[in-house]
Amino acid sequence: MKNLMIFGMFILTMVFAQFAQAQTADDVVNKYIDALGGKEKLSSLNSVRLSGSMSIQGNDIAITVTKLHMKGMRMDISVMGTENYQIITPGKGVMFMPVQGMASPTDMPEDAVKAAQSQLDVQSALLNYKDKGTAVEFLGAEGNDYKLKVTFKNGISTTYFIGKSDNRLNKSVSKRSINGEEMEIETTYSNYKQVDGFWFAFTVTSSVQGETNYDKIETNVKVDESIFK
């Protein structure tokens, strides 16, 4: 009887722990969404254009990123007198980098495309995440951040570090296969500013791509879908 009671208490503890974990994850997500502008506001965002420069090995490279919600993302890169681009859509990825000697557009590796597809969601990948087939697990706290393991429908996982005080995304960590080698990629987000009622990180620093500083972000701009073809 004693063992049965202990077993029963163990089961109850597990149930309550899982419930508390789910509630904690959703609580962090909800506060994060509110910090970006709120559900209703984010749902009105259909497109975004970010203009700025990327610093790689001491060189500043002009970039423009154009996104149309869940349809396409295009990054235009001007460097050393060449015009380069990368395109991501729900179905594929294409890159044309003449600065690297490419003579014609080339399909991007499947792993790279899958890793980038979450960025097609301009409204936030965590907005109504359950409806999108995304799983979110609360991993506790680390320093001044809460940690969330976010697993997207395509199987890609990323750990989000969301600030306890401001509920903004401070860092993301993920593992990616680059040139056949698995690497951990750390990206930090800072210099948040409000644009048309939405909050954006104007500085994004990647352990792979270096630092990107945006000087202009436009929302709900008209986007011709042909730029993704």
Backbone as a chain_set.jsonl record, in Angstrom:
{"seq": "MKNLMIFGMFILTMVFAQFAQAQTADDVVNKYIDALGGKEKLSSLNSVRLSGSMSIQGNDIAITVTKLHMKGMRMDISVMGTENYQIITPGKGVMFMPVQGMASPTDMPEDAVKAAQSQLDVQSALLNYKDKGTAVEFLGAEGNDYKLKVTFKNGISTTYFIGKSDNRLNKSVSKRSINGEEMEIETTYSNYKQVDGFWFAFTVTSSVQGETNYDKIETNVKVDESIFK", "coords": {"N": [[0.828, -1.202, 0.0], [1.923, 1.215, 0.82], [3.913, 1.545, -1.127], [2.27, 1.808, -3.32], [1.01, 4.234, -2.807], [3.206, 5.94, -2.915], [3.891, 5.627, -5.583], [1.602, 6.682, -6.752], [1.78, 9.357, -5.927], [4.07, 10.063, -7.263], [3.261, 9.929, -9.938], [1.339, 11.979, -9.953], [3.002, 14.136, -9.396], [4.579, 14.182, -11.711], [2.632, 14.788, -13.626], [1.762, 17.344, -12.778], [4.185, 18.689, -13.032], [4.653, 18.595, -15.795], [2.474, 20.078, -16.641], [3.02, 22.541, -15.451], [5.366, 23.14, -16.768], [4.496, 23.433, -19.423], [2.789, 25.615, -19.108], [4.652, 27.532, -18.295], [6.314, 27.761, -20.552], [4.473, 28.752, -22.442], [3.836, 31.119, -21.179], [6.225, 32.578, -21.313], [6.448, 32.768, -24.095], [4.112, 34.231, -24.726], [4.617, 36.699, -23.469], [6.835, 37.451, -24.901], [5.749, 37.776, -27.474], [4.036, 39.928, -26.947], [5.962, 41.863, -26.414], [6.959, 42.32, -28.914], [4.994, 43.674, -30.14], [2.459, 42.683, -29.948], [-0.245, 40.29, -30.452], [-2.4, 40.994, -32.221], [-1.359, 43.21, -33.6], [1.001, 42.125, -34.764], [-0.151, 40.264, -36.457], [-0.978, 41.808, -38.519], [1.181, 42.32, -40.053], [2.614, 41.991, -43.146], [4.722, 42.179, -44.903], [8.242, 43.006, -45.086], [11.068, 45.154, -45.347], [14.494, 45.301, -45.028], [17.277, 47.326, -44.746], [20.777, 47.785, -44.866], [24.097, 47.222, -43.617], [26.602, 44.692, -43.739], [29.196, 43.503, -41.754], [32.113, 41.972, -42.508], [35.074, 40.477, -41.79], [36.214, 42.993, -41.4], [35.293, 44.42, -43.557], [32.693, 46.388, -44.913], [29.603, 45.522, -46.184], [27.018, 46.216, -48.378], [23.623, 45.438, -47.858], [20.314, 44.286, -48.635], [17.346, 43.091, -47.383], [14.452, 41.491, -48.291], [11.239, 40.516, -47.406], [8.346, 38.558, -47.848], [5.487, 37.6, -46.29], [5.552, 34.26, -45.483], [5.958, 33.531, -48.084], [8.277, 34.322, -49.505], [11.8, 35.162, -49.292], [14.353, 37.416, -49.904], [17.739, 38.186, -50.175], [19.746, 40.766, -51.081], [23.01, 41.468, -52.056], [25.604, 43.7, -52.259], [28.828, 43.825, -53.354], [32.24, 44.432, -53.918], [31.862, 45.474, -56.497], [30.016, 43.733, -57.573], [26.742, 42.248, -57.958], [24.908, 40.33, -55.891], [22.809, 37.585, -54.766], [20.531, 35.848, -52.552], [17.866, 33.587, -52.365], [15.023, 32.469, -50.652], [12.319, 30.27, -50.489], [9.166, 28.645, -49.642], [9.55, 26.238, -50.917], [12.14, 25.963, -52.033], [15.643, 26.99, -52.353], [17.731, 29.454, -53.747], [20.835, 30.643, -54.957], [22.98, 33.253, -56.115], [26.102, 34.127, -56.565], [28.263, 35.951, -57.849], [30.569, 37.137, -56.872], [31.885, 35.089, -55.737], [32.659, 33.692, -57.88], [30.614, 32.445, -59.257], [28.81, 31.615, -62.17], [26.201, 31.395, -62.841], [22.846, 31.19, -61.428], [22.457, 29.021, -58.58], [21.141, 26.117, -57.013], [20.478, 26.044, -53.542], [21.884, 24.13, -50.792], [19.85, 21.561, -49.321], [19.72, 21.407, -46.491], [20.506, 23.972, -45.724], [18.453, 25.491, -46.746], [16.214, 24.551, -45.297], [16.969, 25.393, -42.751], [16.735, 28.121, -42.987], [14.105, 28.661, -43.548], [12.301, 29.287, -41.479], [12.521, 31.974, -41.218], [10.855, 33.056, -43.044], [8.52, 33.667, -41.896], [7.295, 36.529, -41.166], [5.814, 37.574, -39.163], [6.575, 36.57, -36.761], [7.903, 33.585, -35.71], [6.963, 32.39, -33.448], [4.405, 33.239, -33.037], [1.199, 32.116, -32.554], [2.23, 29.5, -32.545], [1.633, 26.758, -32.19], [-0.36, 26.187, -34.034], [1.123, 26.158, -36.295], [2.525, 23.863, -36.249], [4.761, 23.854, -34.724], [6.913, 23.089, -31.992], [7.436, 23.996, -28.619], [9.644, 24.063, -25.966], [10.211, 24.615, -22.572], [13.254, 25.412, -21.139], [14.195, 26.31, -18.776], [16.115, 28.764, -16.953], [18.881, 30.906, -17.782], [21.268, 32.852, -16.578], [20.343, 36.111, -17.264], [18.309, 35.408, -18.906], [15.462, 33.566, -20.2], [15.207, 30.235, -21.405], [14.2, 28.703, -24.384], [13.473, 25.831, -26.196], [12.961, 25.564, -29.506], [11.294, 23.8, -31.894], [10.825, 23.42, -35.195], [8.326, 22.677, -37.733], [9.611, 21.423, -39.844], [11.602, 20.025, -38.64], [13.898, 21.336, -37.818], [15.739, 22.648, -35.102], [16.071, 25.229, -32.668], [17.539, 27.098, -30.048], [16.135, 29.551, -28.106], [16.982, 32.524, -26.413], [15.472, 34.461, -24.212], [15.013, 37.61, -22.852], [14.594, 38.202, -19.365], [13.776, 40.608, -18.273], [12.953, 42.394, -20.344], [11.674, 40.793, -22.162], [12.534, 40.262, -24.739], [14.072, 38.789, -27.652], [17.281, 37.836, -27.14], [19.315, 36.182, -27.918], [20.068, 33.421, -30.11], [20.68, 29.962, -30.543], [21.889, 27.408, -32.559], [22.419, 24.3, -34.321], [24.053, 23.602, -37.305], [24.637, 22.133, -40.498], [27.413, 22.794, -42.291], [29.099, 22.871, -45.231], [29.373, 20.114, -45.007], [30.153, 19.813, -42.401], [29.221, 19.794, -39.013], [28.191, 22.591, -37.236], [27.989, 24.868, -34.477], [25.914, 27.573, -34.328], [25.773, 30.803, -33.201], [23.707, 33.518, -32.607], [23.228, 36.9, -31.931], [20.961, 39.46, -30.828], [20.244, 42.858, -30.865], [19.966, 46.421, -30.027], [17.243, 47.275, -30.273], [14.499, 48.776, -31.905], [11.515, 50.695, -32.443], [9.296, 50.402, -35.132], [6.719, 51.634, -36.93], [5.004, 50.639, -34.966], [5.89, 48.074, -34.557], [8.494, 46.035, -33.151], [11.94, 45.786, -33.803], [15.146, 44.181, -34.045], [17.884, 46.063, -34.656], [20.511, 45.471, -34.875], [22.243, 42.607, -35.643], [24.177, 39.909, -34.824], [26.183, 37.36, -35.958], [27.868, 34.265, -35.377], [28.872, 33.181, -37.613], [28.315, 34.803, -39.906], [29.089, 37.327, -39.154], [28.65, 40.8, -38.15], [25.595, 42.501, -38.618], [24.179, 45.56, -39.388], [21.273, 47.358, -39.449], [20.029, 50.217, -41.033], [17.677, 51.097, -41.892], [14.339, 50.078, -41.728], [11.465, 48.901, -43.216], [7.941, 48.471, -43.153], [5.204, 46.399, -44.279], [5.505, 46.861, -47.043], [5.088, 47.155, -50.599], [5.538, 44.242, -52.425], [6.817, 42.642, -55.191], [6.163, 39.462, -56.225], [7.684, 38.22, -58.128], [10.354, 38.619, -57.653], [11.261, 36.547, -56.222], [11.723, 34.495, -57.88]], "CA": [[0.0, 0.0, 0.0], [2.82, 2.367, 0.891], [4.531, 1.688, -2.441], [1.235, 2.277, -4.234], [0.834, 5.662, -2.535], [4.394, 6.635, -3.432], [3.772, 5.612, -7.043], [0.556, 7.633, -7.099], [2.312, 10.703, -5.732], [5.049, 10.279, -8.331], [2.505, 10.214, -11.157], [0.774, 13.32, -9.809], [4.108, 15.088, -9.507], [4.95, 14.259, -13.122], [1.558, 15.489, -14.33], [1.83, 18.763, -12.42], [5.436, 19.235, -13.571], [4.463, 18.798, -17.222], [1.532, 21.182, -16.79], [3.725, 23.773, -15.094], [6.339, 23.418, -17.818], [3.767, 23.944, -20.579], [2.34, 26.95, -18.758], [5.81, 28.419, -18.264], [6.721, 27.987, -21.933], [3.494, 29.641, -23.061], [3.937, 32.421, -20.527], [7.385, 33.252, -21.902], [6.106, 33.065, -25.486], [3.11, 35.303, -24.76], [5.273, 37.962, -23.12], [7.709, 37.758, -26.036], [4.886, 38.297, -28.534], [3.602, 41.266, -26.521], [7.106, 42.772, -26.523], [7.168, 42.621, -30.333], [3.907, 44.529, -30.603], [1.18, 42.064, -29.627], [-0.785, 39.373, -31.46], [-3.2, 41.68, -33.237], [-0.469, 44.042, -34.411], [1.873, 41.262, -35.556], [-0.953, 39.604, -37.491], [-1.177, 42.753, -39.624], [2.445, 42.485, -40.779], [2.617, 41.131, -44.326], [6.022, 42.229, -45.578], [9.238, 43.858, -44.443], [12.313, 45.36, -46.094], [15.552, 45.743, -44.123], [18.442, 47.817, -45.488], [21.894, 48.094, -43.984], [25.405, 46.731, -44.036], [27.144, 43.536, -43.041], [30.635, 43.642, -41.552], [32.803, 40.686, -42.589], [36.527, 40.633, -41.818], [36.55, 44.41, -41.482], [34.719, 45.037, -44.746], [31.259, 46.648, -44.857], [28.942, 45.085, -47.408], [25.634, 46.688, -48.414], [22.636, 44.373, -48.049], [18.886, 44.57, -48.514], [16.578, 41.863, -47.189], [13.032, 41.693, -48.561], [10.469, 39.332, -47.025], [6.897, 38.535, -48.01], [5.08, 36.612, -45.29], [5.398, 32.849, -45.819], [6.067, 33.319, -49.527], [9.64, 34.411, -49.997], [12.789, 36.06, -48.695], [15.469, 37.666, -50.818], [18.818, 39.027, -49.668], [20.603, 41.314, -52.134], [24.312, 41.802, -51.486], [26.484, 44.424, -53.182], [30.194, 43.736, -52.855], [33.338, 44.426, -54.898], [31.343, 45.753, -57.826], [29.126, 42.666, -58.047], [25.411, 42.167, -57.354], [24.691, 38.937, -55.512], [21.546, 37.41, -54.047], [20.062, 34.554, -52.061], [16.403, 33.547, -52.315], [14.435, 31.338, -49.939], [10.868, 30.147, -50.576], [8.76, 27.421, -48.937], [9.923, 25.032, -51.649], [13.543, 25.835, -52.441], [16.535, 28.114, -52.137], [18.613, 29.708, -54.891], [21.825, 31.683, -54.705], [23.825, 33.686, -57.223], [27.186, 34.865, -55.926], [29.377, 36.158, -58.776], [31.775, 37.491, -56.129], [32.544, 33.816, -55.459], [32.971, 33.047, -59.146], [29.456, 31.772, -59.852], [28.435, 32.145, -63.476], [24.749, 31.319, -62.962], [22.194, 30.836, -60.16], [22.648, 27.64, -58.135], [20.265, 25.691, -55.922], [21.135, 25.961, -52.241], [21.754, 22.822, -50.143], [18.566, 21.375, -48.646], [19.852, 21.729, -45.068], [20.57, 25.428, -45.586], [17.11, 26.0, -47.027], [15.37, 24.218, -44.149], [17.382, 26.218, -41.61], [16.358, 29.519, -43.212], [12.679, 28.82, -43.854], [11.546, 29.898, -40.378], [12.6, 33.425, -41.382], [9.788, 33.49, -43.942], [7.416, 34.109, -41.044], [7.641, 37.889, -40.74], [4.99, 37.93, -38.007], [7.226, 35.865, -35.656], [7.725, 32.134, -35.758], [6.302, 31.938, -32.223], [3.014, 33.679, -33.013], [0.321, 30.964, -32.832], [3.185, 28.474, -32.969], [1.041, 25.416, -32.206], [-1.087, 26.051, -35.297], [2.115, 25.99, -37.362], [3.212, 22.588, -36.066], [6.01, 24.107, -34.001], [6.919, 22.686, -30.584], [8.254, 24.861, -27.764], [9.936, 23.449, -24.667], [10.867, 25.515, -21.625], [14.492, 24.799, -20.642], [14.632, 26.976, -17.555], [16.737, 30.08, -17.086], [20.341, 30.992, -17.802], [21.6, 34.259, -16.383], [19.214, 37.04, -17.352], [17.42, 34.951, -19.972], [14.744, 32.297, -20.211], [15.603, 29.439, -22.565], [13.157, 27.929, -25.034], [13.87, 25.015, -27.339], [11.926, 25.704, -30.524], [11.46, 22.812, -32.956], [9.894, 23.755, -36.266], [7.651, 21.557, -38.388], [10.548, 20.732, -40.736], [12.581, 19.291, -37.843], [14.993, 22.204, -37.381], [15.602, 23.119, -33.719], [16.853, 26.39, -32.262], [17.309, 27.515, -28.667], [15.94, 30.99, -27.964], [17.28, 33.126, -25.117], [14.575, 35.609, -24.137], [15.318, 38.393, -21.658], [13.618, 38.193, -18.273], [13.303, 41.958, -17.957], [12.283, 43.069, -21.462], [10.962, 39.776, -22.953], [12.98, 40.302, -26.131], [15.037, 37.769, -28.047], [18.653, 38.324, -27.025], [20.267, 35.273, -28.569], [19.592, 32.114, -30.553], [21.769, 29.013, -30.761], [21.441, 26.253, -33.332], [23.46, 23.513, -34.972], [23.823, 23.519, -38.734], [25.651, 21.449, -41.293], [28.009, 23.714, -43.256], [30.147, 22.179, -45.991], [29.524, 18.76, -44.494], [30.608, 19.828, -41.008], [28.222, 20.341, -38.099], [28.693, 23.733, -36.482], [27.042, 25.578, -33.626], [25.808, 28.966, -34.747], [25.202, 31.687, -32.176], [23.298, 34.807, -33.152], [22.728, 37.82, -30.907], [20.058, 40.492, -31.338], [20.318, 44.028, -29.987], [19.601, 47.71, -30.607], [15.835, 47.21, -30.671], [13.807, 50.039, -32.162], [10.136, 50.525, -32.879], [8.982, 50.89, -36.473], [5.288, 51.477, -37.232], [4.351, 49.854, -33.923], [6.571, 46.782, -34.428], [9.852, 46.14, -32.616], [12.944, 45.038, -34.556], [16.555, 44.297, -33.664], [18.601, 46.718, -35.744], [21.849, 44.88, -34.927], [22.229, 41.142, -35.556], [25.561, 39.44, -34.905], [26.25, 35.908, -36.112], [29.207, 33.692, -35.262], [29.289, 32.765, -38.962], [28.205, 35.875, -40.892], [29.549, 38.608, -38.639], [27.651, 41.75, -37.637], [24.756, 43.219, -39.568], [23.511, 46.73, -38.819], [20.258, 47.918, -40.338], [19.784, 51.639, -40.816], [16.302, 51.382, -42.307], [13.432, 48.934, -41.801], [10.149, 49.319, -43.689], [6.943, 47.423, -42.962], [4.064, 46.325, -45.198], [5.851, 47.454, -48.335], [4.618, 46.384, -51.744], [6.582, 43.331, -52.893], [6.508, 41.875, -56.397], [6.576, 38.085, -55.965], [8.614, 37.747, -59.157], [11.746, 38.73, -57.187], [11.627, 35.283, -55.587], [11.799, 33.459, -58.925]], "C": [[0.871, 1.264, 0.0], [3.461, 2.628, -0.461], [3.538, 2.238, -3.452], [1.007, 3.776, -4.062], [1.995, 6.475, -3.086], [4.323, 6.739, -4.947], [2.74, 6.639, -7.504], [1.028, 9.067, -6.974], [3.305, 11.056, -6.828], [4.342, 10.659, -9.631], [1.916, 11.62, -11.107], [1.837, 14.399, -9.966], [4.516, 15.282, -10.959], [3.912, 15.041, -13.913], [1.626, 16.984, -14.056], [3.077, 19.419, -12.992], [5.291, 19.527, -15.052], [3.532, 19.976, -17.467], [2.217, 22.516, -16.518], [4.712, 24.163, -16.175], [5.653, 24.029, -19.029], [3.302, 25.373, -20.318], [3.498, 27.946, -18.775], [6.279, 28.755, -19.672], [5.772, 28.972, -22.603], [3.551, 31.041, -22.46], [5.084, 33.23, -21.121], [7.079, 33.665, -23.338], [5.137, 34.244, -25.559], [3.726, 36.666, -24.443], [6.208, 38.416, -24.246], [6.905, 38.378, -27.182], [4.408, 39.707, -28.194], [4.724, 42.285, -26.693], [7.395, 43.155, -27.967], [6.093, 43.546, -30.888], [2.529, 43.974, -30.311], [0.626, 41.246, -30.781], [-1.51, 40.097, -32.588], [-2.32, 42.502, -34.167], [0.398, 43.18, -35.319], [1.115, 40.593, -36.695], [-1.196, 40.507, -38.692], [0.08, 42.938, -40.469], [2.517, 41.482, -41.929], [3.953, 41.114, -45.049], [6.954, 43.161, -44.824], [10.462, 43.97, -45.343], [13.338, 45.966, -45.138], [16.776, 46.128, -44.945], [19.552, 48.177, -44.519], [23.198, 47.572, -44.527], [25.852, 45.585, -43.144], [28.656, 43.692, -42.949], [31.277, 42.26, -41.506], [34.292, 40.933, -42.757], [36.927, 42.089, -42.057], [35.992, 45.133, -42.682], [33.211, 45.208, -44.577], [30.629, 46.357, -46.211], [27.48, 45.509, -47.352], [24.682, 45.525, -48.671], [21.224, 44.943, -47.94], [18.158, 43.241, -48.417], [15.101, 42.193, -47.366], [12.281, 40.408, -48.252], [8.981, 39.565, -47.275], [6.389, 37.35, -47.204], [4.757, 35.239, -45.879], [5.472, 32.551, -47.32], [7.504, 33.396, -50.033], [10.493, 35.395, -49.224], [13.942, 36.193, -49.684], [16.472, 38.598, -50.149], [19.688, 39.457, -50.841], [21.868, 41.858, -51.496], [25.171, 42.477, -52.549], [27.893, 44.424, -52.617], [31.184, 43.665, -54.017], [32.835, 44.579, -56.329], [30.428, 44.689, -58.391], [27.794, 42.719, -57.303], [25.081, 40.692, -57.136], [23.342, 38.803, -54.804], [21.367, 35.976, -53.564], [18.549, 34.636, -51.938], [15.954, 32.288, -51.588], [12.921, 31.392, -50.127], [10.463, 28.89, -49.809], [9.23, 26.147, -49.626], [11.395, 24.863, -51.973], [14.351, 27.074, -52.054], [17.482, 28.235, -53.32], [19.599, 30.801, -54.511], [22.611, 31.984, -55.973], [24.87, 34.616, -56.641], [28.359, 35.019, -56.893], [30.673, 36.548, -58.075], [32.566, 36.242, -55.762], [32.842, 33.034, -56.735], [31.814, 32.325, -59.796], [29.089, 32.443, -61.171], [26.924, 32.163, -63.668], [24.141, 30.946, -61.608], [22.313, 29.344, -59.862], [21.686, 27.319, -56.998], [21.061, 25.586, -54.628], [20.954, 24.569, -51.65], [20.452, 22.739, -49.35], [18.625, 21.762, -47.171], [19.846, 23.237, -44.832], [19.196, 26.055, -45.806], [16.189, 25.763, -45.835], [15.687, 25.111, -42.95], [16.894, 27.655, -41.743], [14.852, 29.731, -43.341], [11.859, 29.43, -42.723], [11.54, 31.421, -40.492], [11.548, 33.963, -42.35], [8.593, 34.027, -43.162], [7.745, 35.49, -40.481], [6.873, 38.309, -39.491], [5.54, 37.377, -36.702], [6.871, 34.393, -35.719], [6.979, 31.612, -34.536], [4.861, 32.424, -32.102], [2.121, 32.516, -33.431], [1.137, 29.746, -33.257], [2.589, 27.078, -33.048], [0.297, 25.159, -33.509], [-0.142, 25.799, -36.462], [2.855, 24.66, -37.267], [4.546, 22.727, -35.377], [5.862, 23.686, -32.543], [7.86, 23.593, -29.803], [8.398, 24.213, -26.399], [10.685, 24.445, -23.789], [12.072, 24.808, -21.009], [15.003, 25.457, -19.366], [15.254, 28.332, -17.846], [18.253, 29.956, -17.102], [20.712, 32.468, -17.708], [20.355, 35.123, -16.392], [18.178, 36.629, -18.387], [16.646, 33.695, -19.594], [15.14, 31.558, -21.483], [14.412, 28.635, -23.081], [13.765, 27.115, -26.167], [12.717, 25.024, -28.328], [12.218, 24.728, -31.658], [10.386, 23.051, -34.005], [9.362, 22.497, -36.953], [8.597, 20.757, -39.277], [11.669, 20.021, -39.985], [13.75, 20.113, -37.341], [14.721, 22.714, -35.964], [16.55, 24.285, -33.445], [16.531, 26.715, -30.805], [17.243, 29.033, -28.608], [16.283, 31.415, -26.536], [16.501, 34.436, -25.045], [14.755, 36.318, -22.798], [14.21, 38.371, -20.616], [12.993, 39.569, -18.061], [12.512, 42.604, -19.089], [11.543, 42.113, -22.393], [11.324, 39.803, -24.438], [13.986, 39.197, -26.403], [16.433, 38.369, -28.013], [19.638, 37.479, -27.812], [19.54, 34.03, -29.058], [20.806, 31.245, -30.841], [21.212, 27.805, -31.496], [22.64, 25.528, -33.915], [23.094, 23.341, -36.438], [24.966, 22.768, -39.407], [26.144, 22.41, -42.37], [29.198, 23.034, -43.911], [30.445, 20.8, -45.408], [29.966, 18.667, -43.051], [29.548, 20.467, -40.119], [28.842, 21.438, -37.244], [27.591, 24.309, -35.605], [27.068, 27.049, -34.008], [25.109, 29.77, -33.662], [24.91, 33.042, -32.803], [22.747, 35.672, -32.03], [21.93, 38.945, -31.569], [20.051, 41.66, -30.351], [19.869, 45.284, -30.727], [18.162, 47.69, -31.136], [15.245, 48.604, -30.83], [12.404, 49.741, -32.68], [9.932, 51.162, -34.246], [7.507, 50.598, -36.749], [4.568, 50.591, -36.216], [4.926, 48.468, -33.719], [7.978, 47.014, -33.876], [10.802, 45.221, -33.38], [14.321, 45.221, -33.928], [17.306, 44.898, -34.846], [20.047, 46.226, -35.854], [21.74, 43.378, -34.692], [23.651, 40.653, -35.783], [25.594, 37.922, -34.902], [27.689, 35.429, -36.004], [29.743, 33.253, -36.615], [29.35, 33.953, -39.917], [28.691, 37.232, -40.401], [28.396, 39.495, -38.211], [26.912, 42.449, -38.764], [24.053, 44.356, -38.84], [22.533, 47.289, -39.846], [20.067, 49.392, -40.012], [18.373, 52.033, -41.226], [15.509, 50.084, -42.367], [12.051, 49.464, -42.161], [9.171, 48.157, -43.546], [5.796, 47.559, -43.964], [4.317, 47.083, -46.501], [5.302, 46.568, -49.454], [5.773, 45.546, -52.283], [6.078, 42.562, -54.107], [7.044, 40.458, -56.215], [7.565, 37.551, -56.997], [10.069, 37.839, -58.702], [12.205, 37.441, -56.511], [11.762, 34.149, -56.599], [13.118, 33.55, -59.672]], "O": [[0.599, 2.234, -0.709], [3.552, 3.773, -0.902], [3.896, 3.026, -4.328], [0.831, 4.502, -5.041], [1.805, 7.553, -3.649], [4.643, 7.774, -5.531], [2.943, 7.36, -8.481], [0.713, 9.903, -7.821], [3.376, 12.203, -7.268], [4.758, 11.58, -10.333], [1.981, 12.364, -12.085], [1.604, 15.436, -10.585], [4.769, 16.406, -11.394], [4.258, 15.858, -14.766], [1.556, 17.796, -14.979], [3.036, 20.581, -13.395], [5.74, 20.569, -15.53], [3.755, 20.776, -18.375], [2.027, 23.49, -17.247], [4.889, 25.343, -16.477], [6.136, 25.006, -19.601], [3.405, 26.236, -21.189], [3.334, 29.081, -19.223], [6.606, 29.907, -19.958], [6.213, 29.917, -23.257], [3.338, 32.032, -23.159], [4.937, 34.42, -21.399], [7.409, 34.776, -23.752], [5.325, 35.153, -26.368], [3.392, 37.667, -25.077], [6.351, 39.611, -24.506], [7.319, 39.37, -27.783], [4.379, 40.581, -29.061], [4.477, 43.43, -27.071], [8.004, 44.193, -28.226], [6.252, 44.129, -31.96], [1.535, 44.694, -30.409], [0.975, 41.471, -31.94], [-1.259, 39.841, -33.766], [-2.514, 42.492, -35.382], [0.522, 43.464, -36.511], [1.67, 40.378, -37.773], [-1.578, 40.032, -39.762], [0.05, 43.633, -41.485], [2.484, 40.271, -41.709], [4.28, 40.144, -45.732], [6.517, 43.994, -44.029], [10.845, 43.012, -46.015], [13.092, 47.001, -44.519], [17.257, 45.334, -45.754], [19.31, 48.794, -43.481], [23.392, 47.486, -45.739], [25.522, 45.523, -41.96], [29.319, 43.978, -43.946], [31.025, 41.476, -40.591], [34.722, 41.527, -43.745], [37.854, 42.378, -42.814], [36.192, 46.34, -42.822], [32.526, 44.281, -44.146], [31.059, 46.875, -47.241], [26.779, 45.198, -46.39], [24.897, 44.724, -49.582], [20.979, 45.936, -47.255], [18.331, 42.366, -49.265], [14.563, 43.063, -46.682], [12.626, 39.341, -48.759], [8.436, 40.622, -46.956], [6.821, 36.218, -47.42], [3.821, 35.083, -46.663], [5.099, 31.468, -47.769], [7.9, 32.614, -50.897], [9.994, 36.326, -48.592], [14.436, 35.204, -50.224], [16.112, 39.653, -49.627], [20.294, 38.623, -51.514], [21.815, 42.611, -50.524], [25.434, 41.903, -53.606], [28.134, 44.957, -51.533], [30.978, 42.923, -54.978], [33.31, 43.911, -57.247], [30.092, 44.732, -59.575], [27.726, 43.177, -56.162], [24.99, 39.914, -58.086], [22.798, 39.787, -54.303], [21.963, 35.035, -54.089], [18.012, 35.637, -51.463], [16.433, 31.188, -51.865], [12.31, 32.445, -49.944], [11.333, 28.14, -49.367], [9.302, 25.091, -48.997], [11.858, 23.739, -52.17], [13.829, 28.049, -51.515], [17.976, 27.231, -53.833], [19.246, 31.763, -53.829], [22.872, 31.101, -56.79], [24.571, 35.751, -56.27], [29.349, 34.297, -56.776], [31.758, 36.321, -58.611], [33.768, 36.315, -55.506], [33.227, 31.866, -56.683], [32.011, 31.647, -60.804], [29.061, 33.669, -61.278], [26.415, 32.858, -64.548], [24.846, 30.441, -60.734], [22.276, 28.512, -60.768], [21.445, 28.153, -56.125], [22.189, 25.094, -54.625], [19.977, 23.89, -51.966], [20.005, 23.732, -48.776], [17.692, 22.376, -46.653], [19.258, 23.72, -43.865], [18.825, 27.021, -45.139], [15.468, 26.667, -45.412], [14.787, 25.532, -42.224], [16.664, 28.332, -40.741], [14.377, 30.863, -43.251], [10.819, 30.035, -42.982], [10.667, 32.085, -39.934], [11.367, 35.175, -42.467], [7.759, 34.751, -43.705], [8.395, 35.605, -39.442], [7.236, 39.286, -38.836], [5.014, 37.691, -35.634], [5.702, 34.012, -35.774], [6.423, 30.515, -34.574], [4.166, 32.054, -31.155], [2.264, 31.987, -34.533], [0.782, 29.049, -34.207], [3.002, 26.285, -33.894], [0.319, 24.045, -34.031], [-0.557, 25.284, -37.501], [3.71, 24.359, -38.1], [5.376, 21.82, -35.435], [4.815, 23.9, -31.931], [8.951, 23.919, -30.271], [7.41, 23.858, -25.756], [11.673, 25.042, -24.216], [11.932, 23.733, -20.425], [16.122, 25.188, -18.93], [14.954, 28.964, -18.859], [18.829, 29.036, -16.522], [20.493, 33.234, -18.646], [19.423, 34.895, -15.621], [17.276, 37.402, -18.711], [17.098, 32.877, -18.792], [15.381, 32.179, -22.518], [13.71, 27.977, -22.314], [14.491, 27.654, -27.003], [11.624, 24.547, -28.022], [13.261, 24.815, -32.306], [9.193, 22.904, -33.739], [9.89, 21.4, -36.769], [8.415, 19.552, -39.45], [12.583, 19.474, -40.603], [14.525, 19.633, -36.514], [13.614, 23.157, -35.659], [17.68, 24.314, -33.932], [15.379, 26.615, -30.383], [18.182, 29.719, -29.011], [15.915, 30.741, -25.574], [16.83, 35.402, -25.734], [14.66, 35.697, -21.74], [13.032, 38.505, -20.946], [11.818, 39.677, -17.71], [11.517, 43.284, -18.84], [10.857, 42.557, -23.315], [10.522, 39.416, -25.288], [14.669, 38.727, -25.493], [16.736, 39.296, -28.764], [20.651, 37.971, -28.308], [18.521, 33.633, -28.493], [21.831, 31.728, -31.322], [20.187, 27.246, -31.104], [23.738, 26.078, -33.991], [21.965, 22.98, -36.769], [26.104, 22.775, -38.937], [25.384, 22.795, -43.259], [30.17, 22.669, -43.251], [31.597, 20.374, -45.325], [30.139, 17.568, -42.524], [29.036, 21.544, -40.426], [29.88, 21.241, -36.612], [26.41, 24.246, -35.948], [28.122, 27.685, -34.008], [23.99, 29.45, -33.258], [25.77, 33.636, -33.453], [21.893, 35.227, -31.263], [22.19, 39.326, -32.711], [19.871, 41.467, -29.148], [19.451, 45.229, -31.884], [17.902, 48.04, -32.287], [15.462, 49.49, -30.003], [12.144, 48.691, -33.268], [10.336, 52.299, -34.489], [7.101, 49.437, -36.794], [3.63, 49.875, -36.567], [4.505, 47.751, -32.811], [8.578, 48.064, -34.108], [10.518, 44.041, -33.581], [14.626, 46.267, -33.356], [17.356, 44.299, -35.921], [20.732, 46.538, -36.828], [21.212, 42.934, -33.672], [24.259, 40.948, -36.812], [25.103, 37.277, -33.975], [28.614, 36.092, -36.473], [30.936, 32.982, -36.753], [30.322, 34.103, -40.658], [28.7, 38.195, -41.169], [27.297, 39.011, -37.941], [27.511, 42.923, -39.729], [23.414, 44.147, -37.809], [22.915, 47.646, -40.961], [19.956, 49.767, -38.844], [17.92, 53.145, -40.953], [15.945, 49.108, -42.978], [11.527, 50.36, -41.5], [9.524, 47.002, -43.787], [5.464, 48.651, -44.427], [3.47, 47.832, -46.987], [5.081, 45.372, -49.26], [6.852, 46.069, -52.564], [5.035, 41.911, -54.051], [8.251, 40.27, -56.067], [8.215, 36.532, -56.76], [10.937, 37.202, -59.299], [13.396, 37.261, -56.255], [11.897, 32.984, -56.223], [13.365, 32.764, -60.587]]}, "num_chains": 1, "name": "protein.A"}
